[in-house]
Amino acid sequence: MAILIPAYEPDERLLELIQKLRKRSDTRIIIVDDGSGKEYQKIFNTAEAVGCIVLHHEVNRGKGRALKTGFHYLMESGGQDIVVCADSDGQHLPEDIMAVSEIVQQGDHKIVLGSRRFSGKVPLRSRFGNSVTRAVFSFTTGTKVYDTQTGLRGYSADMLDWLCQISGERFEYEMNLLLSAHQEGYSIEETFIDTVYLDENKSSHFRPLADSIRVYLPIILFSASSIASALLDFGLLLIIQHISANLLLSVVAARICSSIFNYTMNRNVVFRKQSGAAEIHHSMPKYFSLVVLVLLLNYGFMYLYHEMIGLTIIPAKLLTEITLFLFSYWAQRKYVYK
């Protein structure tokens, strides 16, 4: 078994964790120094002296890149061991690390998460952040994961090549990994662990604004694309409705134009699919089948709000777009650009 620990500016807690883990003779410990600097080399030298393998980044490249550096090393050195990733700040107890490893050893194609219960005295940003991410992840993938942000994760040996190919250099890497897992046929299993927060989690290098944007970037981009498409659709609807006074014609014509724009944006920017003819042939029929469904729902909701309830065209359109936004994201993520 291999334990992989990405470390950026660690303290003595890393050495304490190593000391406890070294009691198992069949365990390899790989530490990736993610550009911590000269003042932290004493800790890494001590780790090497007790038998750990230490890999170095000259500059800080992010947790995702540090993990991939470790995965590459394991793959190049044989890649026959299961891998358990843990944080360097003392939040993951040795017994929990071993519990995760035991579950991973039970089968291939498996990701095991050491999920925190978030009970007791937990920093507000950790509790709130995980709650939001858990809800977003469940909605976008249809998979319920209690702790999407845990750094304690186990992987079977057959997954190393795939782990190296996941996009992301910093904290978004671990979210991208979970988002991709169900598409690749990898199961996700959770085991609950003790929640350990030292000094109100001040040792965490997670940047609330910058790294949250990275984690939620796909949804942010989708929202921007949807807003731009909605503005185009909204403007065309008003123009065509003013000229023709025909609601059905206005909805259909506006939706066709805005959907072509939206497809192009989502394929090239949001979901970043390759632009080859094969990919377009695969995604375009699905997308425009979804457009037809959304178009019917769009007209249905517009008719409900405008004709039956009696709202004017502007609030009726706004309510319709809000109603269909979440459904459209979920369908495109799960079926169109899978």
C-alpha positions as CSV (number, residue, x, y, z in Angstrom):
1,M,0.0,0.0,0.0
2,A,1.1,3.6,-0.7
3,I,0.2,6.7,1.2
4,L,0.5,9.9,-0.8
5,I,0.7,13.2,1.1
6,P,0.8,16.5,-0.7
7,A,2.5,19.1,1.5
8,Y,2.8,22.9,1.3
9,E,4.6,24.6,4.2
10,P,4.0,21.7,6.7
11,D,4.8,21.8,10.4
12,E,5.7,19.1,12.9
13,R,2.3,17.5,12.6
14,L,3.5,16.0,9.3
15,L,6.3,14.2,11.1
16,E,4.0,13.0,13.9
17,L,1.7,11.5,11.2
18,I,4.6,9.8,9.5
19,Q,5.9,8.4,12.8
20,K,2.6,6.7,13.4
21,L,2.2,5.5,9.9
22,R,5.7,4.0,9.8
23,K,4.6,1.3,12.3
24,R,3.2,-0.6,9.3
25,S,6.1,-2.2,7.5
26,D,4.2,-2.8,4.3
27,T,3.4,0.9,3.8
28,R,5.2,3.2,1.4
29,I,4.9,6.9,2.2
30,I,5.3,9.4,-0.7
31,I,5.4,13.1,0.2
32,V,5.2,15.8,-2.5
33,D,6.8,19.1,-1.4
34,D,4.7,21.6,-3.3
35,G,7.3,24.4,-3.4
36,S,7.4,25.0,0.3
37,G,10.8,26.8,0.2
38,K,14.1,26.4,2.0
39,E,12.8,27.1,5.5
40,Y,10.8,23.9,5.4
41,Q,13.5,21.6,4.0
42,K,14.4,20.4,7.5
43,I,11.0,18.7,7.8
44,F,11.3,17.1,4.4
45,N,14.8,15.9,5.1
46,T,13.7,14.4,8.4
47,A,10.9,12.6,6.5
48,E,13.4,11.2,4.0
49,A,15.7,10.1,6.8
50,V,13.0,7.8,8.3
51,G,12.3,6.2,4.9
52,C,9.8,8.4,3.1
53,I,10.1,9.2,-0.6
54,V,10.0,13.0,-1.0
55,L,9.3,14.6,-4.4
56,H,9.8,18.3,-4.9
57,H,8.2,21.1,-6.9
58,E,10.5,24.1,-7.3
59,V,7.5,26.5,-6.9
60,N,4.0,26.1,-5.5
61,R,1.9,24.5,-8.3
62,G,-1.2,23.5,-6.3
63,K,-2.6,20.5,-4.6
64,G,-4.0,18.9,-7.8
65,R,-0.6,19.1,-9.5
66,A,1.1,17.7,-6.3
67,L,-1.2,14.7,-6.3
68,K,-0.6,14.1,-10.0
69,T,3.1,14.2,-9.4
70,G,2.7,11.5,-6.8
71,F,0.5,9.4,-9.0
72,H,3.0,9.6,-11.9
73,Y,5.8,8.5,-9.6
74,L,3.7,5.5,-8.4
75,M,2.8,4.5,-11.9
76,E,6.4,4.7,-13.1
77,S,7.6,2.7,-10.1
78,G,5.3,-0.2,-10.8
79,G,1.8,0.9,-9.9
80,Q,0.7,-2.3,-8.1
81,D,-0.3,-0.7,-4.8
82,I,-3.5,0.8,-3.7
83,V,-3.1,4.5,-3.0
84,V,-4.5,6.5,0.0
85,C,-4.1,10.3,-0.2
86,A,-4.1,12.2,3.1
87,D,-3.4,15.8,4.1
88,S,-0.3,16.9,5.9
89,D,-1.9,19.1,8.6
90,G,-2.9,16.4,11.1
91,Q,-6.6,16.4,10.2
92,H,-6.5,12.7,9.2
93,L,-5.9,10.2,11.9
94,P,-3.8,7.1,11.2
95,E,-6.6,4.7,12.1
96,D,-8.9,6.5,9.6
97,I,-6.3,6.3,6.9
98,M,-5.9,2.6,7.5
99,A,-9.7,2.1,7.5
100,V,-9.9,3.7,4.1
101,S,-7.1,1.4,2.8
102,E,-8.9,-1.7,4.0
103,I,-12.1,-0.8,2.1
104,V,-10.1,0.0,-1.1
105,Q,-8.4,-3.4,-1.0
106,Q,-11.8,-5.1,-1.3
107,G,-12.1,-4.5,-5.0
108,D,-11.0,-2.6,-8.1
109,H,-12.5,0.4,-9.9
110,K,-13.2,2.0,-6.5
111,I,-12.8,5.4,-4.9
112,V,-13.2,5.4,-1.1
113,L,-13.8,8.7,0.7
114,G,-13.0,9.3,4.3
115,S,-16.0,11.5,5.0
116,R,-16.2,13.9,7.9
117,R,-19.5,14.0,9.9
118,F,-19.2,17.8,10.5
119,S,-20.5,17.4,14.0
120,G,-19.3,19.2,17.1
121,K,-17.1,22.3,16.9
122,V,-16.6,22.8,13.1
123,P,-15.5,26.1,11.5
124,L,-18.4,27.8,9.9
125,R,-16.7,28.1,6.5
126,S,-16.0,24.4,6.4
127,R,-19.6,23.4,7.4
128,F,-21.2,25.9,5.0
129,G,-18.8,25.2,2.1
130,N,-19.3,21.5,2.3
131,S,-23.1,21.8,2.5
132,V,-23.3,24.0,-0.6
133,T,-20.8,21.8,-2.6
134,R,-22.7,18.6,-1.5
135,A,-26.0,20.0,-2.8
136,V,-24.4,21.2,-6.1
137,F,-22.6,17.9,-6.7
138,S,-25.7,15.9,-6.0
139,F,-27.7,18.0,-8.5
140,T,-25.1,18.0,-11.3
141,T,-24.3,14.3,-11.1
142,G,-27.2,12.5,-9.5
143,T,-24.7,11.0,-7.0
144,K,-25.0,11.7,-3.3
145,V,-21.7,12.2,-1.6
146,Y,-21.7,13.5,2.0
147,D,-18.2,15.0,2.0
148,T,-17.1,16.1,-1.5
149,Q,-14.1,18.1,-0.1
150,T,-12.4,15.5,2.0
151,G,-8.7,15.1,1.3
152,L,-8.7,11.5,2.7
153,R,-9.3,9.4,-0.4
154,G,-8.3,5.9,-1.4
155,Y,-7.9,4.6,-5.0
156,S,-7.4,1.1,-6.4
157,A,-4.2,0.5,-8.3
158,D,-5.9,0.2,-11.7
159,M,-6.9,3.9,-11.5
160,L,-3.5,5.6,-11.6
161,D,-3.4,6.4,-15.3
162,W,-6.9,7.9,-15.1
163,L,-6.0,9.9,-12.0
164,C,-3.1,11.5,-13.9
165,Q,-5.4,12.6,-16.7
166,I,-8.0,14.5,-14.7
167,S,-7.9,18.3,-15.3
168,G,-7.1,20.8,-12.6
169,E,-4.0,22.0,-10.8
170,R,-5.3,23.2,-7.4
171,F,-8.3,22.3,-5.2
172,E,-10.6,22.0,-8.2
173,Y,-8.8,18.8,-9.2
174,E,-10.4,16.8,-6.4
175,M,-13.9,18.0,-7.5
176,N,-13.2,17.3,-11.1
177,L,-12.1,13.8,-10.1
178,L,-15.5,13.1,-8.5
179,L,-17.4,14.7,-11.4
180,S,-15.6,12.4,-13.8
181,A,-15.7,9.2,-11.7
182,H,-19.3,8.1,-12.4
183,Q,-18.8,8.6,-16.1
184,E,-15.8,6.3,-16.2
185,G,-17.6,3.6,-14.3
186,Y,-15.7,4.0,-11.0
187,S,-17.8,3.5,-7.9
188,I,-17.7,6.0,-5.0
189,E,-17.9,4.6,-1.4
190,E,-17.8,6.6,1.8
191,T,-16.7,5.7,5.3
192,F,-17.1,8.2,8.1
193,I,-14.1,9.4,10.0
194,D,-13.4,11.7,12.9
195,T,-13.6,15.4,12.2
196,V,-10.4,17.0,13.4
197,Y,-9.9,20.8,13.1
198,L,-6.8,22.2,14.7
199,D,-6.7,26.0,15.5
200,E,-10.0,26.6,13.7
201,N,-8.5,25.0,10.5
202,K,-6.0,27.9,10.1
203,S,-3.5,25.6,8.6
204,S,-5.7,25.1,5.5
205,H,-4.3,26.7,2.3
206,F,-7.7,26.7,0.7
207,R,-8.4,30.3,-0.5
208,P,-12.2,30.8,0.0
209,L,-12.7,33.1,-3.0
210,A,-10.1,32.1,-5.6
211,D,-10.4,28.3,-5.0
212,S,-14.2,28.3,-4.6
213,I,-14.3,30.0,-8.1
214,R,-12.2,27.2,-9.4
215,V,-14.3,24.5,-7.8
216,Y,-17.6,26.0,-9.1
217,L,-16.2,27.2,-12.4
218,P,-18.3,24.9,-14.6
219,I,-21.5,26.1,-13.1
220,I,-20.3,29.7,-13.2
221,L,-19.5,29.4,-16.9
222,F,-22.8,27.6,-17.6
223,S,-24.6,30.4,-15.8
224,A,-22.9,33.1,-17.8
225,S,-23.6,31.2,-21.1
226,S,-27.2,30.8,-20.0
227,I,-27.6,34.5,-19.1
228,A,-26.2,35.6,-22.5
229,S,-28.4,33.1,-24.3
230,A,-31.4,34.2,-22.2
231,L,-30.8,37.9,-23.0
232,L,-30.6,37.1,-26.7
233,D,-33.7,34.9,-26.5
234,F,-35.5,37.6,-24.5
235,G,-34.6,40.4,-26.9
236,L,-35.7,38.4,-29.9
237,L,-38.9,37.4,-28.2
238,L,-39.9,41.0,-27.6
239,I,-39.0,42.0,-31.1
240,I,-40.8,39.2,-32.9
241,Q,-43.8,39.4,-30.5
242,H,-44.1,43.1,-31.2
243,I,-44.0,42.5,-35.0
244,S,-46.1,39.4,-35.2
245,A,-48.3,39.4,-32.1
246,N,-48.0,35.6,-32.3
247,L,-46.7,34.0,-29.1
248,L,-45.9,30.6,-30.5
249,L,-43.9,32.0,-33.4
250,S,-42.1,34.4,-31.1
251,V,-41.1,31.6,-28.7
252,V,-40.0,29.2,-31.4
253,A,-38.0,31.7,-33.5
254,A,-36.2,33.3,-30.5
255,R,-35.4,29.8,-29.0
256,I,-33.9,28.5,-32.3
257,C,-31.5,31.5,-32.5
258,S,-30.5,31.5,-28.9
259,S,-30.1,27.7,-28.8
260,I,-27.5,27.8,-31.6
261,F,-25.6,30.4,-29.7
262,N,-25.9,28.4,-26.5
263,Y,-24.8,25.1,-28.0
264,T,-21.6,26.7,-29.4
265,M,-20.8,28.4,-26.1
266,N,-21.4,25.3,-23.9
267,R,-19.5,22.9,-26.2
268,N,-16.5,25.1,-26.6
269,V,-16.3,27.0,-23.3
270,V,-18.4,25.4,-20.5
271,F,-17.9,21.7,-21.0
272,R,-14.8,22.1,-23.1
273,K,-15.5,19.3,-25.5
274,Q,-13.1,18.7,-28.4
275,S,-14.3,20.4,-31.6
276,G,-13.9,17.4,-34.0
277,A,-16.7,16.3,-36.4
278,A,-17.2,13.1,-34.4
279,E,-17.8,15.0,-31.1
280,I,-20.3,17.4,-32.8
281,H,-22.1,14.4,-34.4
282,H,-22.4,12.9,-31.0
283,S,-23.5,15.9,-29.0
284,M,-25.5,18.0,-31.4
285,P,-28.5,15.6,-31.9
286,K,-28.7,15.2,-28.1
287,Y,-28.5,19.0,-27.5
288,F,-31.2,19.9,-30.1
289,S,-33.4,17.0,-28.8
290,L,-33.1,18.7,-25.5
291,V,-33.8,22.1,-27.1
292,V,-37.1,20.7,-28.5
293,L,-38.1,19.4,-25.0
294,V,-37.1,22.7,-23.4
295,L,-39.0,24.6,-26.1
296,L,-42.2,22.7,-25.4
297,L,-41.7,23.3,-21.7
298,N,-40.9,26.9,-22.4
299,Y,-44.1,27.4,-24.3
300,G,-46.0,25.5,-21.7
301,F,-44.7,27.7,-18.8
302,M,-45.1,30.9,-20.9
303,Y,-48.7,29.9,-21.6
304,L,-49.3,29.1,-18.0
305,Y,-47.8,32.4,-16.7
306,H,-48.9,34.7,-19.5
307,E,-52.2,33.4,-20.7
308,M,-53.7,31.6,-17.7
309,I,-52.3,33.4,-14.7
310,G,-52.3,36.8,-16.6
311,L,-48.7,38.0,-16.0
312,T,-47.3,40.4,-18.5
313,I,-44.8,39.0,-21.0
314,I,-41.6,40.2,-19.1
315,P,-42.3,38.5,-15.7
316,A,-43.7,35.5,-17.4
317,K,-40.5,35.1,-19.4
318,L,-38.3,35.6,-16.3
319,L,-40.2,33.0,-14.3
320,T,-40.0,30.5,-17.3
321,E,-36.2,30.9,-17.6
322,I,-35.6,30.5,-13.9
323,T,-37.8,27.3,-13.9
324,L,-35.9,25.7,-16.8
325,F,-32.3,26.8,-15.9
326,L,-31.5,24.0,-13.4
327,F,-33.1,21.4,-15.5
328,S,-31.1,22.4,-18.6
329,Y,-27.8,22.3,-16.8
330,W,-28.5,18.9,-15.3
331,A,-29.5,17.5,-18.7
332,Q,-26.6,18.9,-20.6
333,R,-24.1,17.7,-17.9
334,K,-25.5,14.2,-17.7
335,Y,-26.6,13.4,-21.3
336,V,-25.4,15.9,-23.9
337,Y,-21.7,16.5,-23.0
338,K,-21.2,13.4,-20.8
